[in-house]
Structure formats: structure tokens, C-alpha cells
């Protein structure tokens, strides 16, 4: 499902215009980006948690040449599924 399909599905389910849903998703995106930039953790109960984490420097290996390379430390984003998402995923047969 891409963004346009998600906007359409939410608009239909909530019985609101697609433009409203698109604005809300844009606002959510901006707020998540700002919170991550500030180092804050964002938790939507039952859905997901988003937080900035640090990955330490390490030595890697170039798969083509086998040569060792130094990978610098970096910030990254960690997204954890909430209980409702976990329950939905586990209810689907493998």
C-alpha cells in the first residue's frame, strides 16, 4: 500500500475528505521528523514507537574485495511495532 492508497482508505473509513487525511499525514510526518531531530521518543499506544538510536563505529568488510573498512558511528531511527500490530501479524498463518 502506498501513500495515496493509504490516504484513500483512511478517508473512506473515517468519512472525511482525502485532502484532510493528506494534511494530517503530512503533519504527522513533520512532527515525527522534528521529534527525532530533538532526540525525543514518539509512542502511539498499540501502534508503534519511533526513537532515535546511536550505532557505534565498527569495522566492516567490502564484500567484493574482502578489504576491511571503517564504518563511522551514526544516528539511526528505530521503529518498534505496538501490541495491535504484533497481534495482527501473529494472527496471519505462515
N, CA, C and O atoms as a CHARMM CRD file, in Angstrom:
* protein
*
  376
    1    1 UNK  N      0.85300  -1.17000   0.00000 PROA 1      0.00000
    2    1 UNK  CA     0.00000   0.00000   0.00000 PROA 1      0.00000
    3    1 UNK  C      0.89800   1.23300   0.00000 PROA 1      0.00000
    4    1 UNK  O      1.77100   1.37500   0.85700 PROA 1      0.00000
    5    2 UNK  N      0.68100   2.11800  -0.96200 PROA 2      0.00000
    6    2 UNK  CA     1.45800   3.35000  -0.99600 PROA 2      0.00000
    7    2 UNK  C      0.68800   4.47100  -0.28500 PROA 2      0.00000
    8    2 UNK  O     -0.41100   4.25100   0.22400 PROA 2      0.00000
    9    3 UNK  N      1.27400   5.66800  -0.25700 PROA 3      0.00000
   10    3 UNK  CA     0.66400   6.76900   0.48900 PROA 3      0.00000
   11    3 UNK  C     -0.70900   7.14300  -0.06300 PROA 3      0.00000
   12    3 UNK  O     -1.63800   7.36800   0.71300 PROA 3      0.00000
   13    4 UNK  N     -0.85400   7.21400  -1.36800 PROA 4      0.00000
   14    4 UNK  CA    -2.14000   7.59200  -1.97000 PROA 4      0.00000
   15    4 UNK  C     -3.22600   6.57800  -1.61100 PROA 4      0.00000
   16    4 UNK  O     -4.35800   6.95800  -1.31300 PROA 4      0.00000
   17    5 UNK  N     -2.88200   5.29800  -1.63900 PROA 5      0.00000
   18    5 UNK  CA    -3.84200   4.26100  -1.27000 PROA 5      0.00000
   19    5 UNK  C     -4.20300   4.34100   0.21900 PROA 5      0.00000
   20    5 UNK  O     -5.35600   4.14300   0.60000 PROA 5      0.00000
   21    6 UNK  N     -3.20600   4.63300   1.04500 PROA 6      0.00000
   22    6 UNK  CA    -3.45400   4.78200   2.48100 PROA 6      0.00000
   23    6 UNK  C     -4.37700   5.97100   2.74800 PROA 6      0.00000
   24    6 UNK  O     -5.32500   5.85800   3.52500 PROA 6      0.00000
   25    7 UNK  N     -4.10500   7.10200   2.11100 PROA 7      0.00000
   26    7 UNK  CA    -4.94600   8.29300   2.27700 PROA 7      0.00000
   27    7 UNK  C     -6.38200   7.98500   1.86300 PROA 7      0.00000
   28    7 UNK  O     -7.32700   8.34500   2.56500 PROA 7      0.00000
   29    8 UNK  N     -6.54000   7.32600   0.73800 PROA 8      0.00000
   30    8 UNK  CA    -7.87200   6.98300   0.24500 PROA 8      0.00000
   31    8 UNK  C     -8.60000   6.05000   1.20400 PROA 8      0.00000
   32    8 UNK  O     -9.78300   6.24800   1.48000 PROA 8      0.00000
   33    9 UNK  N     -7.91200   5.04400   1.71200 PROA 9      0.00000
   34    9 UNK  CA    -8.52700   4.07800   2.62500 PROA 9      0.00000
   35    9 UNK  C     -8.94400   4.73400   3.94000 PROA 9      0.00000
   36    9 UNK  O    -10.02600   4.45300   4.45600 PROA 9      0.00000
   37   10 UNK  N     -8.09700   5.60000   4.48100 PROA 10     0.00000
   38   10 UNK  CA    -8.42300   6.28200   5.72800 PROA 10     0.00000
   39   10 UNK  C     -9.58200   7.24500   5.52000 PROA 10     0.00000
   40   10 UNK  O    -10.48000   7.32800   6.35800 PROA 10     0.00000
   41   11 UNK  N     -9.56600   7.97500   4.40400 PROA 11     0.00000
   42   11 UNK  CA   -10.64600   8.91800   4.11000 PROA 11     0.00000
   43   11 UNK  C    -11.98500   8.20400   4.01900 PROA 11     0.00000
   44   11 UNK  O    -12.99400   8.69200   4.52700 PROA 11     0.00000
   45   12 UNK  N    -11.98900   7.05800   3.37500 PROA 12     0.00000
   46   12 UNK  CA   -13.21900   6.28300   3.23600 PROA 12     0.00000
   47   12 UNK  C    -13.69000   5.75600   4.59200 PROA 12     0.00000
   48   12 UNK  O    -14.87400   5.83900   4.91700 PROA 12     0.00000
   49   13 UNK  N    -12.75800   5.21200   5.38300 PROA 13     0.00000
   50   13 UNK  CA   -13.10000   4.64400   6.68700 PROA 13     0.00000
   51   13 UNK  C    -13.58400   5.72300   7.66100 PROA 13     0.00000
   52   13 UNK  O    -14.51500   5.48900   8.43200 PROA 13     0.00000
   53   14 UNK  N    -12.95500   6.90200   7.62800 PROA 14     0.00000
   54   14 UNK  CA   -13.30500   7.96900   8.57400 PROA 14     0.00000
   55   14 UNK  C    -14.37100   8.90400   8.01700 PROA 14     0.00000
   56   14 UNK  O    -14.85300   9.78700   8.72600 PROA 14     0.00000
   57   15 UNK  N    -14.74200   8.71700   6.75600 PROA 15     0.00000
   58   15 UNK  CA   -15.74500   9.55400   6.10100 PROA 15     0.00000
   59   15 UNK  C    -15.36500  11.03400   6.14200 PROA 15     0.00000
   60   15 UNK  O    -16.17000  11.89000   6.50900 PROA 15     0.00000
   61   16 UNK  N    -14.10800  11.31600   5.75300 PROA 16     0.00000
   62   16 UNK  CA   -13.60200  12.68400   5.64800 PROA 16     0.00000
   63   16 UNK  C    -12.93300  12.83800   4.29100 PROA 16     0.00000
   64   16 UNK  O    -12.57500  11.84000   3.66600 PROA 16     0.00000
   65   17 UNK  N    -12.75700  14.06900   3.82400 PROA 17     0.00000
   66   17 UNK  CA   -12.11200  14.27500   2.52200 PROA 17     0.00000
   67   17 UNK  C    -10.65500  13.79400   2.51400 PROA 17     0.00000
   68   17 UNK  O     -9.96000  13.84400   3.52800 PROA 17     0.00000
   69   18 UNK  N    -10.22200  13.33300   1.35600 PROA 18     0.00000
   70   18 UNK  CA    -8.84200  12.86100   1.20400 PROA 18     0.00000
   71   18 UNK  C     -7.84100  13.96400   1.50000 PROA 18     0.00000
   72   18 UNK  O     -6.76100  13.69900   2.02800 PROA 18     0.00000
   73   19 UNK  N     -8.19100  15.20100   1.16500 PROA 19     0.00000
   74   19 UNK  CA    -7.27100  16.32100   1.40900 PROA 19     0.00000
   75   19 UNK  C     -7.01800  16.49900   2.90500 PROA 19     0.00000
   76   19 UNK  O     -5.91100  16.85600   3.30800 PROA 19     0.00000
   77   20 UNK  N     -8.03000  16.25400   3.72400 PROA 20     0.00000
   78   20 UNK  CA    -7.87600  16.35600   5.17800 PROA 20     0.00000
   79   20 UNK  C     -6.93100  15.27400   5.69000 PROA 20     0.00000
   80   20 UNK  O     -6.04400  15.54500   6.50000 PROA 20     0.00000
   81   21 UNK  N     -7.12400  14.06700   5.21900 PROA 21     0.00000
   82   21 UNK  CA    -6.26100  12.95300   5.63300 PROA 21     0.00000
   83   21 UNK  C     -4.83100  13.20800   5.18500 PROA 21     0.00000
   84   21 UNK  O     -3.89300  12.95000   5.93900 PROA 21     0.00000
   85   22 UNK  N     -4.65100  13.70700   3.97700 PROA 22     0.00000
   86   22 UNK  CA    -3.32000  14.00500   3.46100 PROA 22     0.00000
   87   22 UNK  C     -2.63900  15.06400   4.32500 PROA 22     0.00000
   88   22 UNK  O     -1.44600  14.95800   4.61000 PROA 22     0.00000
   89   23 UNK  N     -3.38700  16.08000   4.74300 PROA 23     0.00000
   90   23 UNK  CA    -2.84000  17.12600   5.61300 PROA 23     0.00000
   91   23 UNK  C     -2.43300  16.56800   6.97000 PROA 23     0.00000
   92   23 UNK  O     -1.39100  16.93300   7.51500 PROA 23     0.00000
   93   24 UNK  N     -3.25700  15.68700   7.50800 PROA 24     0.00000
   94   24 UNK  CA    -2.95200  15.08000   8.80400 PROA 24     0.00000
   95   24 UNK  C     -1.69300  14.22300   8.70500 PROA 24     0.00000
   96   24 UNK  O     -0.83700  14.27800   9.58800 PROA 24     0.00000
   97   25 UNK  N     -1.57300  13.43500   7.64400 PROA 25     0.00000
   98   25 UNK  CA    -0.36900  12.60600   7.47700 PROA 25     0.00000
   99   25 UNK  C      0.87300  13.46700   7.28600 PROA 25     0.00000
  100   25 UNK  O      1.94500  13.12600   7.78600 PROA 25     0.00000
  101   26 UNK  N      0.74000  14.57600   6.56900 PROA 26     0.00000
  102   26 UNK  CA     1.87100  15.49400   6.38800 PROA 26     0.00000
  103   26 UNK  C      2.27500  16.08100   7.73600 PROA 26     0.00000
  104   26 UNK  O      3.46300  16.21500   8.03000 PROA 26     0.00000
  105   27 UNK  N      1.28200  16.43000   8.55400 PROA 27     0.00000
  106   27 UNK  CA     1.57700  16.95400   9.88400 PROA 27     0.00000
  107   27 UNK  C      2.24100  15.91700  10.76400 PROA 27     0.00000
  108   27 UNK  O      3.16500  16.23500  11.51300 PROA 27     0.00000
  109   28 UNK  N      1.77900  14.67500  10.68200 PROA 28     0.00000
  110   28 UNK  CA     2.38900  13.58800  11.43700 PROA 28     0.00000
  111   28 UNK  C      3.84500  13.40200  11.03000 PROA 28     0.00000
  112   28 UNK  O      4.71600  13.22900  11.88300 PROA 28     0.00000
  113   29 UNK  N      4.10600  13.43800   9.73700 PROA 29     0.00000
  114   29 UNK  CA     5.47100  13.28400   9.24800 PROA 29     0.00000
  115   29 UNK  C      6.36400  14.40200   9.76800 PROA 29     0.00000
  116   29 UNK  O      7.47300  14.14000  10.23400 PROA 29     0.00000
  117   30 UNK  N      5.89400  15.64300   9.69500 PROA 30     0.00000
  118   30 UNK  CA     6.68700  16.77800  10.16800 PROA 30     0.00000
  119   30 UNK  C      6.96500  16.65900  11.66600 PROA 30     0.00000
  120   30 UNK  O      8.07900  16.92300  12.11800 PROA 30     0.00000
  121   31 UNK  N      5.95900  16.26500  12.42300 PROA 31     0.00000
  122   31 UNK  CA     6.10800  16.14100  13.87100 PROA 31     0.00000
  123   31 UNK  C      7.08100  15.02000  14.23000 PROA 31     0.00000
  124   31 UNK  O      7.88900  15.17500  15.14500 PROA 31     0.00000
  125   32 UNK  N      7.01000  13.89000  13.51700 PROA 32     0.00000
  126   32 UNK  CA     7.95300  12.79500  13.76000 PROA 32     0.00000
  127   32 UNK  C      9.38500  13.22400  13.46500 PROA 32     0.00000
  128   32 UNK  O     10.29800  12.93500  14.23700 PROA 32     0.00000
  129   33 UNK  N      9.57500  13.91400  12.34800 PROA 33     0.00000
  130   33 UNK  CA    10.92100  14.37000  11.96600 PROA 33     0.00000
  131   33 UNK  C     11.46800  15.32900  13.02200 PROA 33     0.00000
  132   33 UNK  O     12.62900  15.21700  13.41700 PROA 33     0.00000
  133   34 UNK  N     10.64500  16.26700  13.47800 PROA 34     0.00000
  134   34 UNK  CA    11.10200  17.22400  14.49000 PROA 34     0.00000
  135   34 UNK  C     11.40300  16.53600  15.81700 PROA 34     0.00000
  136   34 UNK  O     12.39200  16.86700  16.47100 PROA 34     0.00000
  137   35 UNK  N     10.56800  15.58800  16.22100 PROA 35     0.00000
  138   35 UNK  CA    10.79300  14.87400  17.47800 PROA 35     0.00000
  139   35 UNK  C     12.08200  14.06300  17.41700 PROA 35     0.00000
  140   35 UNK  O     12.85200  14.05800  18.37700 PROA 35     0.00000
  141   36 UNK  N     12.32500  13.38200  16.30800 PROA 36     0.00000
  142   36 UNK  CA    13.55000  12.59800  16.14400 PROA 36     0.00000
  143   36 UNK  C     14.76500  13.51800  16.14300 PROA 36     0.00000
  144   36 UNK  O     15.80100  13.17900  16.71600 PROA 36     0.00000
  145   37 UNK  N     14.64400  14.67600  15.50400 PROA 37     0.00000
  146   37 UNK  CA    15.73300  15.64500  15.48300 PROA 37     0.00000
  147   37 UNK  C     16.06200  16.11200  16.89800 PROA 37     0.00000
  148   37 UNK  O     17.23300  16.30400  17.22700 PROA 37     0.00000
  149   38 UNK  N     15.04800  16.29600  17.73400 PROA 38     0.00000
  150   38 UNK  CA    15.24800  16.71700  19.12200 PROA 38     0.00000
  151   38 UNK  C     15.68700  15.55400  20.01900 PROA 38     0.00000
  152   38 UNK  O     16.05100  15.77500  21.17400 PROA 38     0.00000
  153   39 UNK  N     15.65800  14.33600  19.51000 PROA 39     0.00000
  154   39 UNK  CA    16.04900  13.16900  20.29600 PROA 39     0.00000
  155   39 UNK  C     14.92300  12.61600  21.14800 PROA 39     0.00000
  156   39 UNK  O     15.16600  11.83700  22.07000 PROA 39     0.00000
  157   40 UNK  N     13.69600  13.00800  20.85000 PROA 40     0.00000
  158   40 UNK  CA    12.55100  12.53400  21.62200 PROA 40     0.00000
  159   40 UNK  C     12.02100  11.22200  21.06900 PROA 40     0.00000
  160   40 UNK  O     12.16600  10.91800  19.88500 PROA 40     0.00000
  161   41 UNK  N     11.41100  10.46400  21.94700 PROA 41     0.00000
  162   41 UNK  CA    10.77600   9.20000  21.57800 PROA 41     0.00000
  163   41 UNK  C      9.28700   9.47800  21.36400 PROA 41     0.00000
  164   41 UNK  O      8.66400  10.16500  22.17300 PROA 41     0.00000
  165   42 UNK  N      8.71600   8.95100  20.28100 PROA 42     0.00000
  166   42 UNK  CA     7.29300   9.12800  19.99500 PROA 42     0.00000
  167   42 UNK  C      6.62100   7.76100  20.09000 PROA 42     0.00000
  168   42 UNK  O      7.01000   6.81800  19.40000 PROA 42     0.00000
  169   43 UNK  N      5.60500   7.66300  20.95600 PROA 43     0.00000
  170   43 UNK  CA     4.89700   6.39900  21.13600 PROA 43     0.00000
  171   43 UNK  C      3.41600   6.61100  20.86800 PROA 43     0.00000
  172   43 UNK  O      2.78500   7.47300  21.47900 PROA 43     0.00000
  173   44 UNK  N      2.86500   5.82500  19.95500 PROA 44     0.00000
  174   44 UNK  CA     1.43000   5.80200  19.69100 PROA 44     0.00000
  175   44 UNK  C      0.95900   4.45600  20.22700 PROA 44     0.00000
  176   44 UNK  O      1.20300   3.41400  19.61800 PROA 44     0.00000
  177   45 UNK  N      0.28000   4.48800  21.37300 PROA 45     0.00000
  178   45 UNK  CA    -0.09400   3.25700  22.08100 PROA 45     0.00000
  179   45 UNK  C     -0.78000   2.25100  21.16100 PROA 45     0.00000
  180   45 UNK  O     -1.72900   2.58100  20.45100 PROA 45     0.00000
  181   46 UNK  N     -0.28100   1.02100  21.19100 PROA 46     0.00000
  182   46 UNK  CA    -0.85400  -0.05800  20.41100 PROA 46     0.00000
  183   46 UNK  C     -0.41400  -0.09000  18.96400 PROA 46     0.00000
  184   46 UNK  O     -0.58400  -1.10500  18.28900 PROA 46     0.00000
  185   47 UNK  N      0.15700   1.01600  18.46900 PROA 47     0.00000
  186   47 UNK  CA     0.52400   1.07500  17.05100 PROA 47     0.00000
  187   47 UNK  C      2.02700   0.95300  16.84800 PROA 47     0.00000
  188   47 UNK  O      2.49800  -0.02000  16.25900 PROA 47     0.00000
  189   48 UNK  N      2.78400   1.93900  17.33300 PROA 48     0.00000
  190   48 UNK  CA     4.22200   1.90200  17.13500 PROA 48     0.00000
  191   48 UNK  C      4.93400   2.87700  18.04300 PROA 48     0.00000
  192   48 UNK  O      4.32300   3.77500  18.62300 PROA 48     0.00000
  193   49 UNK  N      6.24600   2.68500  18.15700 PROA 49     0.00000
  194   49 UNK  CA     7.12800   3.60100  18.86200 PROA 49     0.00000
  195   49 UNK  C      8.27800   3.92300  17.92700 PROA 49     0.00000
  196   49 UNK  O      8.83900   3.03200  17.28900 PROA 49     0.00000
  197   50 UNK  N      8.63300   5.21700  17.84700 PROA 50     0.00000
  198   50 UNK  CA     9.71400   5.66500  16.98000 PROA 50     0.00000
  199   50 UNK  C     10.71400   6.41300  17.85400 PROA 50     0.00000
  200   50 UNK  O     10.33200   7.29900  18.61900 PROA 50     0.00000
  201   51 UNK  N     11.99700   6.05600  17.74300 PROA 51     0.00000
  202   51 UNK  CA    13.01500   6.74800  18.52700 PROA 51     0.00000
  203   51 UNK  C     14.34500   6.76600  17.78000 PROA 51     0.00000
  204   51 UNK  O     14.61500   5.92400  16.92400 PROA 51     0.00000
  205   52 UNK  N     15.16600   7.75400  18.13300 PROA 52     0.00000
  206   52 UNK  CA    16.50000   7.85900  17.55100 PROA 52     0.00000
  207   52 UNK  C     17.45700   7.03400  18.39600 PROA 52     0.00000
  208   52 UNK  O     17.43300   7.11100  19.62400 PROA 52     0.00000
  209   53 UNK  N     18.29300   6.25100  17.74400 PROA 53     0.00000
  210   53 UNK  CA    19.29700   5.45700  18.45000 PROA 53     0.00000
  211   53 UNK  C     20.66100   5.73400  17.83000 PROA 53     0.00000
  212   53 UNK  O     20.76200   6.28300  16.73300 PROA 53     0.00000
  213   54 UNK  N     21.69600   5.34700  18.54700 PROA 54     0.00000
  214   54 UNK  CA    23.05200   5.52900  18.04100 PROA 54     0.00000
  215   54 UNK  C     23.65100   4.18300  17.68300 PROA 54     0.00000
  216   54 UNK  O     23.51300   3.20100  18.41300 PROA 54     0.00000
  217   55 UNK  N     24.31500   4.16300  16.55000 PROA 55     0.00000
  218   55 UNK  CA    25.03200   2.95900  16.12500 PROA 55     0.00000
  219   55 UNK  C     26.51300   3.27500  16.26600 PROA 55     0.00000
  220   55 UNK  O     26.99100   4.25300  15.69000 PROA 55     0.00000
  221   56 UNK  N     27.23400   2.48000  17.00800 PROA 56     0.00000
  222   56 UNK  CA    28.64300   2.75900  17.25200 PROA 56     0.00000
  223   56 UNK  C     29.50100   2.43700  16.03100 PROA 56     0.00000
  224   56 UNK  O     29.09400   1.70300  15.13000 PROA 56     0.00000
  225   57 UNK  N     30.70000   3.01300  16.03400 PROA 57     0.00000
  226   57 UNK  CA    31.64200   2.77600  14.93900 PROA 57     0.00000
  227   57 UNK  C     32.05100   1.31000  14.94800 PROA 57     0.00000
  228   57 UNK  O     32.11100   0.67500  16.00100 PROA 57     0.00000
  229   58 UNK  N     32.32900   0.78600  13.77400 PROA 58     0.00000
  230   58 UNK  CA    32.72500  -0.61600  13.68500 PROA 58     0.00000
  231   58 UNK  C     33.56800  -0.82800  12.42900 PROA 58     0.00000
  232   58 UNK  O     33.66200   0.04400  11.56500 PROA 58     0.00000
  233   59 UNK  N     34.16500  -1.99000  12.35800 PROA 59     0.00000
  234   59 UNK  CA    34.94800  -2.36900  11.18200 PROA 59     0.00000
  235   59 UNK  C     34.09300  -3.30400  10.34400 PROA 59     0.00000
  236   59 UNK  O     33.55900  -4.29400  10.84400 PROA 59     0.00000
  237   60 UNK  N     33.97000  -2.98000   9.07000 PROA 60     0.00000
  238   60 UNK  CA    33.21900  -3.81700   8.15700 PROA 60     0.00000
  239   60 UNK  C     34.12700  -4.41400   7.10900 PROA 60     0.00000
  240   60 UNK  O     35.34400  -4.24000   7.15800 PROA 60     0.00000
  241   61 UNK  N     33.54000  -5.11500   6.16600 PROA 61     0.00000
  242   61 UNK  CA    34.33100  -5.74900   5.11900 PROA 61     0.00000
  243   61 UNK  C     33.65200  -5.51500   3.77900 PROA 61     0.00000
  244   61 UNK  O     32.44900  -5.73500   3.63900 PROA 61     0.00000
  245   62 UNK  N     34.41900  -5.07100   2.80000 PROA 62     0.00000
  246   62 UNK  CA    33.91700  -4.89000   1.44300 PROA 62     0.00000
  247   62 UNK  C     33.67800  -6.28300   0.85700 PROA 62     0.00000
  248   62 UNK  O     34.62000  -7.06500   0.72700 PROA 62     0.00000
  249   63 UNK  N     32.41700  -6.60500   0.49900 PROA 63     0.00000
  250   63 UNK  CA    32.13400  -7.96600   0.02600 PROA 63     0.00000
  251   63 UNK  C     32.78900  -8.30900  -1.31600 PROA 63     0.00000
  252   63 UNK  O     32.99400  -9.48300  -1.62200 PROA 63     0.00000
  253   64 UNK  N     33.11600  -7.29400  -2.11200 PROA 64     0.00000
  254   64 UNK  CA    33.73300  -7.58200  -3.41700 PROA 64     0.00000
  255   64 UNK  C     35.22200  -7.84800  -3.31600 PROA 64     0.00000
  256   64 UNK  O     35.76100  -8.71400  -4.00400 PROA 64     0.00000
  257   65 UNK  N     35.89000  -7.07800  -2.43500 PROA 65     0.00000
  258   65 UNK  CA    37.34400  -7.21400  -2.35300 PROA 65     0.00000
  259   65 UNK  C     37.81800  -7.91500  -1.08200 PROA 65     0.00000
  260   65 UNK  O     38.95100  -8.39200  -1.02200 PROA 65     0.00000
  261   66 UNK  N     36.95200  -7.97800  -0.06400 PROA 66     0.00000
  262   66 UNK  CA    37.35400  -8.56800   1.20100 PROA 66     0.00000
  263   66 UNK  C     38.14400  -7.60800   2.06800 PROA 66     0.00000
  264   66 UNK  O     38.55900  -7.96300   3.17100 PROA 66     0.00000
  265   67 UNK  N     38.35800  -6.39000   1.57900 PROA 67     0.00000
  266   67 UNK  CA    39.13700  -5.38800   2.29100 PROA 67     0.00000
  267   67 UNK  C     38.35700  -4.85700   3.50700 PROA 67     0.00000
  268   67 UNK  O     37.14600  -4.64900   3.43100 PROA 67     0.00000
  269   68 UNK  N     39.05700  -4.64300   4.61500 PROA 68     0.00000
  270   68 UNK  CA    38.42200  -4.09300   5.81200 PROA 68     0.00000
  271   68 UNK  C     38.20600  -2.59500   5.63000 PROA 68     0.00000
  272   68 UNK  O     39.05600  -1.89300   5.08100 PROA 68     0.00000
  273   69 UNK  N     37.05500  -2.11900   6.09900 PROA 69     0.00000
  274   69 UNK  CA    36.76100  -0.69600   6.03300 PROA 69     0.00000
  275   69 UNK  C     36.21900  -0.24400   7.38400 PROA 69     0.00000
  276   69 UNK  O     35.57200  -1.01300   8.09500 PROA 69     0.00000
  277   70 UNK  N     36.49000   1.00100   7.72600 PROA 70     0.00000
  278   70 UNK  CA    35.98400   1.56900   8.96500 PROA 70     0.00000
  279   70 UNK  C     34.64300   2.22900   8.69200 PROA 70     0.00000
  280   70 UNK  O     34.53000   3.07300   7.80300 PROA 70     0.00000
  281   71 UNK  N     33.62500   1.84400   9.45800 PROA 71     0.00000
  282   71 UNK  CA    32.28800   2.42500   9.33800 PROA 71     0.00000
  283   71 UNK  C     32.10700   3.35100  10.53000 PROA 71     0.00000
  284   71 UNK  O     32.17700   2.89700  11.67200 PROA 71     0.00000
  285   72 UNK  N     31.87700   4.64100  10.29100 PROA 72     0.00000
  286   72 UNK  CA    31.78000   5.59300  11.40100 PROA 72     0.00000
  287   72 UNK  C     30.48800   5.42300  12.20300 PROA 72     0.00000
  288   72 UNK  O     29.52500   4.81200  11.74000 PROA 72     0.00000
  289   73 UNK  N     30.49400   5.97400  13.40500 PROA 73     0.00000
  290   73 UNK  CA    29.29600   5.97400  14.24300 PROA 73     0.00000
  291   73 UNK  C     28.22900   6.81500  13.55600 PROA 73     0.00000
  292   73 UNK  O     28.53900   7.74600  12.81400 PROA 73     0.00000
  293   74 UNK  N     26.96800   6.47600  13.81100 PROA 74     0.00000
  294   74 UNK  CA    25.88300   7.21200  13.15900 PROA 74     0.00000
  295   74 UNK  C     24.62000   7.13700  14.00700 PROA 74     0.00000
  296   74 UNK  O     24.45300   6.22800  14.82100 PROA 74     0.00000
  297   75 UNK  N     23.73500   8.10700  13.80100 PROA 75     0.00000
  298   75 UNK  CA    22.40600   8.05500  14.39600 PROA 75     0.00000
  299   75 UNK  C     21.48300   7.35200  13.41800 PROA 75     0.00000
  300   75 UNK  O     21.63500   7.48200  12.20300 PROA 75     0.00000
  301   76 UNK  N     20.54000   6.61500  13.94500 PROA 76     0.00000
  302   76 UNK  CA    19.57300   5.91700  13.11300 PROA 76     0.00000
  303   76 UNK  C     18.20800   5.95900  13.79600 PROA 76     0.00000
  304   76 UNK  O     18.10400   6.39400  14.94300 PROA 76     0.00000
  305   77 UNK  N     17.17900   5.51800  13.11300 PROA 77     0.00000
  306   77 UNK  CA    15.83200   5.52700  13.66100 PROA 77     0.00000
  307   77 UNK  C     15.39700   4.09600  13.90500 PROA 77     0.00000
  308   77 UNK  O     15.58000   3.22000  13.06000 PROA 77     0.00000
  309   78 UNK  N     14.81500   3.87200  15.08000 PROA 78     0.00000
  310   78 UNK  CA    14.30200   2.55400  15.45600 PROA 78     0.00000
  311   78 UNK  C     12.78300   2.65100  15.53800 PROA 78     0.00000
  312   78 UNK  O     12.24800   3.49700  16.25500 PROA 78     0.00000
  313   79 UNK  N     12.09100   1.78600  14.80500 PROA 79     0.00000
  314   79 UNK  CA    10.63700   1.72600  14.83500 PROA 79     0.00000
  315   79 UNK  C     10.24800   0.37800  15.42500 PROA 79     0.00000
  316   79 UNK  O     10.64700  -0.67100  14.91800 PROA 79     0.00000
  317   80 UNK  N      9.46600   0.41500  16.50100 PROA 80     0.00000
  318   80 UNK  CA     9.02800  -0.80600  17.17000 PROA 80     0.00000
  319   80 UNK  C      7.52600  -0.94100  17.02700 PROA 80     0.00000
  320   80 UNK  O      6.78700   0.00800  17.28900 PROA 80     0.00000
  321   81 UNK  N      7.07800  -2.09000  16.62200 PROA 81     0.00000
  322   81 UNK  CA     5.64800  -2.33800  16.46100 PROA 81     0.00000
  323   81 UNK  C      4.97200  -2.39200  17.82200 PROA 81     0.00000
  324   81 UNK  O      5.52100  -2.92900  18.78400 PROA 81     0.00000
  325   82 UNK  N      3.76500  -1.82400  17.88800 PROA 82     0.00000
  326   82 UNK  CA     2.96800  -1.86100  19.10600 PROA 82     0.00000
  327   82 UNK  C      2.17500  -3.15700  19.20100 PROA 82     0.00000
  328   82 UNK  O      2.21900  -3.99300  18.29800 PROA 82     0.00000
  329   83 UNK  N      1.45400  -3.31400  20.29900 PROA 83     0.00000
  330   83 UNK  CA     0.74300  -4.56300  20.56300 PROA 83     0.00000
  331   83 UNK  C     -0.30300  -4.89000  19.50600 PROA 83     0.00000
  332   83 UNK  O     -0.46400  -6.05800  19.15100 PROA 83     0.00000
  333   84 UNK  N     -1.02000  -3.89200  18.99200 PROA 84     0.00000
  334   84 UNK  CA    -2.03900  -4.16700  17.97400 PROA 84     0.00000
  335   84 UNK  C     -1.41200  -4.65200  16.67200 PROA 84     0.00000
  336   84 UNK  O     -1.95500  -5.54900  16.02600 PROA 84     0.00000
  337   85 UNK  N     -0.27800  -4.07500  16.27700 PROA 85     0.00000
  338   85 UNK  CA     0.40400  -4.52700  15.05400 PROA 85     0.00000
  339   85 UNK  C      0.96400  -5.93600  15.24100 PROA 85     0.00000
  340   85 UNK  O      0.88200  -6.77300  14.34200 PROA 85     0.00000
  341   86 UNK  N      1.52800  -6.18300  16.41100 PROA 86     0.00000
  342   86 UNK  CA     2.08600  -7.51800  16.67800 PROA 86     0.00000
  343   86 UNK  C      0.98700  -8.57100  16.65100 PROA 86     0.00000
  344   86 UNK  O      1.17100  -9.65800  16.10400 PROA 86     0.00000
  345   87 UNK  N     -0.15400  -8.24200  17.24300 PROA 87     0.00000
  346   87 UNK  CA    -1.27500  -9.18300  17.27100 PROA 87     0.00000
  347   87 UNK  C     -1.77900  -9.45900  15.85200 PROA 87     0.00000
  348   87 UNK  O     -2.08200 -10.60100  15.50900 PROA 87     0.00000
  349   88 UNK  N     -1.86800  -8.39800  15.02300 PROA 88     0.00000
  350   88 UNK  CA    -2.32900  -8.55800  13.64300 PROA 88     0.00000
  351   88 UNK  C     -1.36300  -9.44300  12.84600 PROA 88     0.00000
  352   88 UNK  O     -1.79100 -10.29200  12.06300 PROA 88     0.00000
  353   89 UNK  N     -0.07500  -9.24000  13.05000 PROA 89     0.00000
  354   89 UNK  CA     0.92200 -10.03100  12.31900 PROA 89     0.00000
  355   89 UNK  C      0.90600 -11.48400  12.74900 PROA 89     0.00000
  356   89 UNK  O      1.07000 -12.38000  11.92000 PROA 89     0.00000
  357   90 UNK  N      0.70900 -11.72800  14.04200 PROA 90     0.00000
  358   90 UNK  CA     0.75200 -13.09700  14.52500 PROA 90     0.00000
  359   90 UNK  C     -0.53100 -13.88300  14.19600 PROA 90     0.00000
  360   90 UNK  O     -0.54300 -15.11200  14.25500 PROA 90     0.00000
  361   91 UNK  N     -1.59600 -13.16900  13.85200 PROA 91     0.00000
  362   91 UNK  CA    -2.85200 -13.86500  13.54400 PROA 91     0.00000
  363   91 UNK  C     -2.90800 -14.37000  12.10100 PROA 91     0.00000
  364   91 UNK  O     -3.81600 -15.12300  11.75000 PROA 91     0.00000
  365   92 UNK  N     -1.96300 -13.97300  11.27100 PROA 92     0.00000
  366   92 UNK  CA    -1.92500 -14.41700   9.87700 PROA 92     0.00000
  367   92 UNK  C     -1.14300 -15.72800   9.81300 PROA 92     0.00000
  368   92 UNK  O     -0.01900 -15.79600  10.31000 PROA 92     0.00000
  369   93 UNK  N     -1.72200 -16.77300   9.20700 PROA 93     0.00000
  370   93 UNK  CA    -0.99500 -18.05200   9.13700 PROA 93     0.00000
  371   93 UNK  C      0.24800 -17.94900   8.27300 PROA 93     0.00000
  372   93 UNK  O      0.29400 -17.19000   7.30500 PROA 93     0.00000
  373   94 UNK  N      1.25100 -18.72600   8.64200 PROA 94     0.00000
  374   94 UNK  CA     2.54700 -18.70600   7.93700 PROA 94     0.00000
  375   94 UNK  C      2.48200 -19.49700   6.67900 PROA 94     0.00000
  376   94 UNK  O      3.47500 -19.59200   5.95700 PROA 94     0.00000
